[in-house]
Amino acid sequence: MKSFMNDFKAFALSGNVVDLAIGVVLGVAFKAVVDSFVGDVLTQLIGAIFKVPDFSGIIWHVNQAEVGVGKFIQASVSFLLVSLTLLFIVKGLMRIGMNFRAQGNRECDFCKNFVPVDATRCMYCTSELEPVVAD
């Protein structure tokens, strides 16, 4: 049992797990900010311009069934606004100098072990690797 607890402690406090936990918490907080900006600012501005604050009331009646077309339109508009907002935020961060490091792994051409995608030398066989260039 003690060995299991030591293994669990090593796993739970490893850098990757802590980084993931921090990323999830920050992601949830960031989502709240973006959702508020889209829902409380952009959607309301669009509603004021087009005099339609909410599309969710649009319903088609087909053979005794209600088809919520408006909810689909509302979700689609919200998705597009969130996507555009995130695009502008990322572009703005890149413009002020924040570099986003490539993440993930790739296979070493020589020893077939996995190394970070931006590695220039394999950590297992020490062969030189061509760097992956991000577009």
C-alpha positions, 0 to 999 in steps of 0.5 A: 500500500505504501508503494502505491501511495508513493507512486500516486504522489509522484504521479499527482505532483508530476509537472505534467499533471500540475500543468494540466490542472492549472491549464484547466482552471485557467481555461474555465476562467477564460471561458467565462470571460469570453462567454460574457464578452460574447453574450453580454456585449457582442450579442447585445450589440448585434441585437441592437443593430438588427433589432433581434436580441434573441433568435431562440424564439424562432420555431417552425411547426411541422406536423405537430412538432416544434423545430427550434430553428432559432436555438440552432441559429443562436448557437451558431452565431454564438459559436462564430462570435466566440471563435472570432473573439478567440482568433483576435485575442490570439492574434493580439497576443502574438502581435505583442510578442507572446510566442506559443511553443509547439506542443506534442511529440514526433517520432525520431527518424533514427531510433523511433522513440518519441521526442518533443515536436520542436526538438533539434536533437533526439534525447535517446540516440542524440541524432540531430533532427530537422526542426518542425517549422510551424506555419 
